Amino acid sequence: MENADVTNGVCSSESVNGSRDVWSCKDSDSLSADHLVIMVHGILGSSSDWKFGAEQFVKRLPDKVFVHCSERNMSKLTLDGVDVMGERLTKEVLDVIQEKPNLRKISFVAHSVGGLVARYAIGRLYRPPKEEDKEDMSSNGCKEEPRGTIGGLEAMNFITVASPHLGSRGNKQVPFLFGVTAFEKAASCVIHWIFRRTGRHLFLTDDDEGKPPLLKWMLEDYDEFYFMSALRMFKRRVLYSNVGYDHIVGWRTSSIRRDSELPKWEESLNETYPHIVYEEHCKACDIDQYEDISTEDDGSSDKLEEELVRGLSRVSWEKVDVSFHNSRQRFAAHSVIQVKDEVMHIEGADVIQHMIDHFLT
C-alpha cells in the first residue's frame, strides 16, 4: 500500500509487513538523498510510532534523508530478546541498503528498548576497514586512519530516546516500582513472565550458556560482534532522557549516569525547545581512570551497573535532558518524548526539532 502526501511534500509507503519508508515527493530531492535514517520503536511498539518523527525529518531535510521505520520486531516480537531482535534488525537494514544503491551514510534513531536493539544491530553491521584500504592510504601519504563502516555506509548519528542502557534492575531504574527494594527484587524474579526473554535482558538476569548478561557482553567486541567498535564509528552519539514522569525508564539509565552525576536542572527559558532543560557533552573516559572509584560511593549503585557506566563512557556522548513536568501529558512522558501519536505533537515536537537541528547530514 502506498500513499503520497502532496500537501507537505512527503511521500510514504507502508509494506504488507508494516515497515514504513518516508522520503521527499520531489524527484530531485529523493534522488540526491543519500543518508539512510533507521528509526526503531520500543517494546510492544510498531513502525507507526515514529510516523511523526519520520515525516519531520523528511520535511526539514528533504534532499538529504531517506527514512525507514523498522517493522521486523513489532508487537509481541519485542519480547523475544534484545539479541534476537538485533539480528532481525541487522537483516532488515541490509535489505534496505541493498534496495537503495545510492545510499552513502547511515544514522539510527531509537526509542526505549529499541536503543539496545540498535546497539546490538550496529555491532553486527560493522565492517572493519579493509587491508587494501589501509595500504592505499599509507601509500598516498594519508595520515588519517581508514574507518570501518556500518553495512558499508558511513556512520553519522546514533541517537537513543529514553533507552535503558544500564538495564532496569533495581536502584530506581524503573520508576513505577517507587524505588522499593522488595518491589524491585520481586520484579526481577517475575519479569520474564510478562516480558519474556527481553525482560531477562533488561533486568540483567540472563546467563545464556554461562555468558555474562547481554548488556555487559555488549561492552566489548567478540569475534563477529563489534559492539564497541561500531558505537565508536559514529560521529555523534546522543542520549535524550526524561528527567521525571517517565514511569518505564529512569533518568539515570537513559542518560548513562551515576546518581551523583545527575545535574540540577531548571525550567527551560528557550522558546524554541521549551522542554529541553539541560545539555552536556561528555568526553570519552579512559576506563583506567575509574580504578579508584568505589561502587559504594553513591549508595544507589551496584557493581554490574558501575561496569555498564564505565564501559559505555569509553565513548563520548551528547546528553540532552527533557522535562514534561508542566505538561498535561506528563504522566505519559515515555511516549511523549517520542511524539508517539497525534495528540502528543504539541508537547514533544520541540524534542524532534532539536534532534533534526543538530543532526549531521
ABEGO torsion letter per residue (X at the ends): XBBBBAAAGBBBBBBAAGBBBBBBABAAAAAABABBBBBBBBBGBBAAAAAAAAAAAAAABAAABBBBBBAAABEAAAAAEAAAAAAAAAAAAAAAAAABAABABBBBBBBEAAAAAAAAAAAAABBBBBAAAAAAAAAAGBABBBBBBBGGBBBABBBBBGBBAAEABEGGABAAAGGBAAAAAAAAAAAAAAAEAAAAAAAGABBBGGBBBAAAAAABBBEABBAAAAAAABABBBBBBBABGBAABBAAAAAGBBAAABBBBBBBABAABAABABBBBBBBBBAAAAAABBAAABAABBAAAAAAAAAAAABBBBBBBBBAAABAAAAAAAAAAAGABAAAAAAAAAAAAAAAAABBX
